[in-house]
Amino acid sequence: MLTGFVRPPRLVPGSRVAALGLSSGFVTEVMNRYRAGVRQVAQEFGWEVVAAPNALRGPAFLAANPQARADDLHWALESPDIHGMVSIIGGDDSVRLLPFLRPEVIRAHPKALLGFSDTTVTLTQFVRAGVMAYHGPALLTDLAENGGLHPFVVQGVRRALIDPPAPFDLAPAPEWTQVSPDWRDEAAQETPRTFQPGDGWVWLQGDAPAQGHLLGGCIEVLDMFSGTPGWPDPTLWRGAVLALETSEDVPPPRQVGYWLRNLAAQGILGGLAGLMLARPRGYTPEMVADLSAWVRRVLHEADRRDLPVVANVDFGHTSPQLTLPLGAPVRLDPQAGRVTVLP
């Protein structure tokens, strides 16, 4: 397990947090949703959300200007009055930022970056630079939750980004949803979504406890930038606990299996300490069972029947969502059914 990742300073009431458009500029089509996220973050955490210079310039501009998106990240890192950053929403082309990202700026100005999905590209560059990053809700998703932030989301953000460093156990969400509200409907913003009871985690294999530094994100995005200069060095994967989630594209289980085979062929699966799989959005019960079978199949092919694997964890494209501190040490204990984030 690698150690020595820099933990960014904790965010506190009064912290100024930059809203970054690292991917899609879709936000300009749902500004009421953006304002709800800004308002709810201020109410719950006391942070002042400040739009980065290019973040609200619209889809056409951001699509045509990946360097402007990278410039916004560097602006937030280098600005002394900005204390953290949050991704506004995901997308599908953050890989285009890689030629413009400056790891030396990330290292010189370590600040908390929160986001998920396509933000996996940028989160991974923080970890590559030796700085912890935070896989968690975006401004337009769970931070702008209809009717107010879910307590499960609040607890996750607080433990990862606000509370003093201390061990804490992750826990299954007591309820969950994949219902997609109309973000353009301003009246519906105050109407809570319907949730269904949580069904807990599933331990697919493994008996002995294991510990490693946390890596990962959206598996489609990881596949998208595999082989690029932004791909982590083999030493970064070795001894890691890999957290993988699937997007609203709903990749079929066999495709997830193919991606895992790619990781096995790279030698990544062989060196892992553990594997965490998110609750897959849009899957039927049959697809969930098929996915579990594919995961076991690939791990058996890779001679990793020993690897502890926990599935159905709430850190993906369903709500409410955990916040995972990438780079932090994590302990998986299959017998006790515990996942503990260590300081």
VOGU-3710 file (C-alpha; in Angstrom, 3 decimals, decimal comma):
1> mltgfvrppr> 0,000/0,000/0,000  1,320/3,423/-0,917  1,420/6,076/1,792  2,251/9,750/1,914  -0,623/11,233/-0,072  -1,134/14,871/0,887  -4,496/15,462/2,548  -5,906/18,845/1,443  -6,915/21,243/4,221  -10,369/20,598/5,626
11> lvpgsrvaal> -13,225/22,781/4,471  -15,010/24,807/7,138  -17,947/27,214/7,327  -16,913/30,241/5,318  -14,748/28,264/2,883  -15,024/29,448/-0,709  -15,490/26,519/-3,082  -15,044/26,901/-6,842  -17,689/25,331/-9,080  -15,850/23,792/-12,037
21> glssgfvtev> -17,208/22,843/-15,450  -14,651/20,120/-16,153  -16,981/18,269/-18,512  -20,339/19,319/-19,911  -21,569/22,920/-19,991  -25,123/21,620/-19,568  -25,483/23,686/-16,381  -26,567/26,781/-18,320  -29,722/24,904/-19,334  -30,703/24,225/-15,700
31> mnryragvrq> -29,590/27,324/-13,814  -32,379/26,895/-11,268  -30,827/23,540/-10,363  -27,393/25,180/-10,073  -28,804/27,849/-7,758  -30,445/25,147/-5,638  -27,099/23,377/-5,251  -25,332/26,600/-4,313  -28,039/27,429/-1,786  -28,164/23,980/-0,192
41> vaqefgwevv> -24,386/23,720/0,128  -24,353/27,110/1,878  -27,184/26,125/4,200  -25,767/22,747/5,158  -21,993/23,289/5,171  -21,573/27,053/5,250  -19,500/27,080/2,057  -19,707/29,876/-0,478  -19,796/28,388/-3,973  -18,100/30,593/-6,574
51> aapnalrgpa> -18,337/29,824/-10,293  -14,951/29,490/-11,991  -14,351/32,037/-14,798  -15,424/29,720/-17,641  -17,766/27,351/-15,805  -21,033/29,018/-16,883  -20,132/29,853/-20,476  -22,323/27,145/-21,942  -22,008/23,763/-23,692  -20,649/25,005/-27,019
61> flaanpqara> -17,828/27,036/-25,467  -16,719/24,343/-23,010  -16,871/21,617/-25,659  -14,645/23,686/-27,958  -12,223/24,777/-25,243  -10,839/21,977/-23,047  -7,919/24,227/-22,140  -10,347/26,758/-20,635  -11,715/24,005/-18,411  -8,211/23,079/-17,301
71> ddlhwalesp> -7,423/26,766/-16,779  -10,380/26,996/-14,393  -8,935/24,172/-12,302  -5,539/25,898/-12,165  -7,221/29,215/-11,315  -8,995/27,600/-8,382  -5,801/25,921/-7,171  -3,689/29,070/-7,413  -6,255/31,522/-6,010  -5,535/32,063/-2,305
81> dihgmvsiig> -9,178/32,902/-1,567  -10,465/29,601/-3,022  -10,294/26,725/-0,536  -11,803/23,791/-2,434  -13,483/22,750/-5,677  -16,621/20,894/-6,731  -17,492/19,530/-10,160  -20,769/20,915/-11,472  -21,693/17,821/-13,497  -20,065/14,978/-15,407
91> gddsvrllpf> -20,007/14,329/-19,120  -17,908/12,281/-21,481  -14,792/14,173/-22,552  -12,647/15,174/-19,572  -9,964/13,043/-21,195  -9,430/16,035/-23,511  -8,131/18,049/-20,533  -5,091/15,822/-20,051  -2,688/17,733/-22,345  -3,438/20,938/-20,441
101> lrpevirahp> -3,394/19,770/-16,818  -0,352/20,766/-14,775  0,452/18,245/-12,036  2,995/20,587/-10,499  0,180/23,064/-9,746  -1,868/20,313/-8,108  1,106/19,348/-5,944  1,987/22,934/-5,045  -1,562/23,914/-4,052  -3,336/20,848/-2,629
111> kallgfsdtt> -7,053/21,560/-2,298  -10,076/19,308/-2,036  -11,726/18,377/-5,345  -15,172/16,725/-5,141  -16,924/15,013/-8,044  -17,597/11,712/-9,799  -18,389/10,111/-13,158  -16,364/11,878/-15,893  -14,509/13,794/-13,166  -12,718/10,471/-12,584
121> vtltqfvrag> -10,089/11,726/-15,065  -9,222/14,779/-12,978  -9,568/13,036/-9,617  -7,042/10,475/-10,818  -4,593/13,225/-11,806  -4,733/14,514/-8,221  -3,865/11,070/-6,881  -1,096/10,724/-9,476  0,263/14,027/-8,165  0,245/12,640/-4,615
131> vmayhgpall> -2,828/14,593/-3,460  -5,991/13,012/-2,083  -9,194/13,686/-4,043  -12,837/13,009/-3,274  -15,156/10,799/-5,326  -18,589/12,053/-4,346  -21,610/14,137/-5,279  -21,518/16,845/-7,927  -23,183/20,213/-7,556  -26,115/19,361/-9,848
141> tdlaengglh> -26,663/15,845/-8,508  -26,903/14,979/-4,804  -25,817/18,453/-3,659  -28,890/19,886/-5,399  -31,122/17,040/-4,210  -34,827/17,769/-4,587  -36,262/18,978/-1,303  -32,858/19,321/0,378  -29,698/17,292/0,950  -30,139/13,679/2,024
151> pfvvqgvrra> -28,715/13,032/5,539  -26,637/10,140/4,149  -24,955/12,529/1,696  -24,389/15,133/4,405  -22,743/12,575/6,670  -20,492/11,347/3,860  -19,322/14,816/2,879  -18,736/15,844/6,486  -16,669/12,780/7,349  -14,481/13,078/4,260
161> lidppapfdl> -14,084/16,843/3,886  -14,992/18,619/7,122  -14,530/16,547/10,289  -11,067/16,185/11,874  -9,224/13,111/10,541  -10,403/9,969/12,318  -11,308/6,411/11,285  -14,892/5,977/10,095  -16,903/3,093/8,755  -18,760/3,334/5,492
171> apapewtqvs> -22,317/2,060/5,698  -25,036/0,981/3,282  -27,569/3,676/2,448  -30,838/3,161/4,350  -32,742/3,933/1,146  -31,913/4,623/-2,476  -33,306/5,827/-5,778  -32,489/6,109/-9,444  -35,542/8,208/-10,260  -34,493/11,095/-12,500
181> pdwrdeaaqe> -36,393/14,316/-11,798  -36,802/17,011/-14,421  -34,054/19,474/-13,522  -35,713/22,109/-15,700  -38,870/22,050/-13,590  -38,219/24,715/-10,973  -41,403/23,889/-9,048  -40,423/20,224/-8,755  -37,086/21,178/-7,199  -38,739/21,389/-3,784
191> tprtfqpgdg> -40,514/18,029/-4,111  -38,493/15,147/-2,624  -37,889/12,108/-4,768  -39,322/8,691/-3,935  -36,783/6,329/-2,354  -36,970/2,585/-1,853  -35,575/0,704/1,151  -31,876/-0,077/1,038  -30,872/-3,696/0,520  -27,347/-3,616/1,935
201> wvwlqgdapa> -23,986/-4,707/0,585  -23,076/-8,065/-0,939  -19,676/-9,628/-0,261  -18,875/-11,605/-3,399  -15,704/-13,302/-2,177  -12,802/-13,090/0,254  -12,378/-14,086/3,885  -9,318/-12,315/5,266  -9,199/-8,576/6,015  -7,184/-6,449/3,594
211> qghllggcie> -6,010/-2,860/3,511  -4,856/-0,490/0,787  -5,029/3,030/-0,554  -8,277/3,860/-2,344  -8,293/4,362/-6,125  -10,878/4,248/-8,875  -14,033/5,884/-10,165  -16,262/5,342/-13,171  -15,111/2,244/-15,061  -16,204/3,603/-18,455
221> vldmfsgtpg> -14,094/6,716/-17,887  -11,119/4,688/-16,675  -11,341/2,690/-19,890  -11,581/5,957/-21,844  -8,197/7,218/-20,664  -6,388/3,909/-20,245  -3,083/4,089/-22,109  -2,920/7,885/-22,123  -0,254/9,920/-20,291  -2,835/10,409/-17,521
231> wpdptlwrga> -2,998/6,686/-16,726  -1,487/5,823/-13,325  1,909/4,203/-13,088  1,869/0,505/-12,103  3,239/1,364/-8,676  0,118/3,419/-7,915  -2,172/0,449/-8,547  -0,123/-1,977/-6,470  -1,726/-2,663/-3,099  -4,772/-0,481/-3,848
241> vlaletsedv> -8,407/-0,975/-2,985  -10,099/-0,317/-6,321  -13,578/1,291/-6,274  -15,487/0,952/-9,554  -18,883/2,308/-10,583  -20,899/2,240/-13,794  -22,734/5,181/-15,321  -26,241/5,879/-16,557  -25,133/4,410/-19,897  -25,874/1,035/-18,233
251> ppprqvgywl> -23,032/-1,009/-19,755  -23,990/-4,684/-19,983  -22,395/-6,994/-17,424  -20,302/-8,722/-20,062  -18,768/-5,359/-21,023  -17,814/-4,733/-17,399  -16,251/-8,179/-17,460  -14,245/-7,252/-20,563  -12,990/-4,079/-18,867  -11,963/-6,116/-15,826
261> rnlaaqgilg> -10,099/-8,501/-18,112  -8,212/-5,507/-19,459  -7,208/-4,578/-15,916  -6,126/-8,175/-15,368  -4,046/-8,134/-18,566  -2,298/-4,973/-17,350  -1,389/-6,725/-14,114  -3,609/-4,410/-12,089  -6,048/-6,991/-10,703  -3,158/-9,183/-9,656
271> glaglmlarp> -1,746/-6,489/-7,376  -4,923/-5,196/-5,756  -5,661/-5,445/-2,031  -9,440/-5,253/-2,482  -12,302/-4,357/-4,799  -15,426/-2,275/-4,168  -18,270/-2,200/-6,691  -20,980/0,437/-6,701  -24,691/-0,202/-6,940  -25,224/-0,250/-10,734
281> rgytpemvad> -27,738/2,227/-12,079  -30,411/0,864/-14,415  -29,666/-2,808/-13,776  -32,391/-5,420/-13,414  -31,935/-8,103/-10,720  -30,897/-10,485/-13,494  -28,224/-8,059/-14,692  -26,928/-7,650/-11,131  -26,585/-11,424/-10,809  -24,866/-11,576/-14,201
291> lsawvrrvlh> -22,455/-8,828/-13,173  -21,539/-10,691/-9,987  -20,911/-13,826/-12,035  -18,664/-11,922/-14,450  -16,656/-10,385/-11,592  -16,084/-13,769/-9,988  -15,235/-15,303/-13,370  -12,581/-12,724/-14,213  -11,058/-12,823/-10,727  -10,881/-16,606/-10,906
301> eadrrdlpvv> -9,221/-16,367/-14,332  -6,684/-13,980/-12,761  -6,121/-16,370/-9,829  -7,531/-13,821/-7,377  -10,031/-15,979/-5,478  -8,484/-14,466/-2,337  -9,399/-10,863/-3,196  -12,070/-9,383/-0,895  -14,881/-7,946/-3,020  -17,862/-5,975/-1,743
311> anvdfghtsp> -20,654/-4,965/-4,124  -23,782/-2,806/-4,070  -21,947/0,048/-2,318  -23,571/3,481/-2,655  -20,924/5,547/-4,425  -22,080/5,543/-8,036  -24,855/6,920/-10,193  -27,687/6,174/-7,761  -28,635/8,361/-4,804  -27,806/9,007/-2,017
321> qltlplgapv> -24,070/8,854/-2,604  -21,074/8,290/-0,363  -17,936/10,437/-0,539  -14,795/8,325/-0,978  -11,393/9,906/-0,219  -9,154/8,623/-3,020  -5,624/8,083/-1,740  -6,777/7,382/1,815  -6,071/3,978/3,391  -9,140/1,727/3,512
331> rldpqagrvt> -9,603/-1,577/5,340  -11,999/-4,256/4,076  -13,105/-6,906/6,572  -15,377/-9,469/4,904  -16,031/-11,461/8,069  -17,163/-8,395/10,000  -18,839/-6,873/6,944  -16,964/-3,607/7,505  -15,271/-1,060/5,260  -13,247/1,429/7,292
341> vlp> -11,591/4,605/6,027  -8,434/5,286/8,023  -6,864/8,718/8,661
//
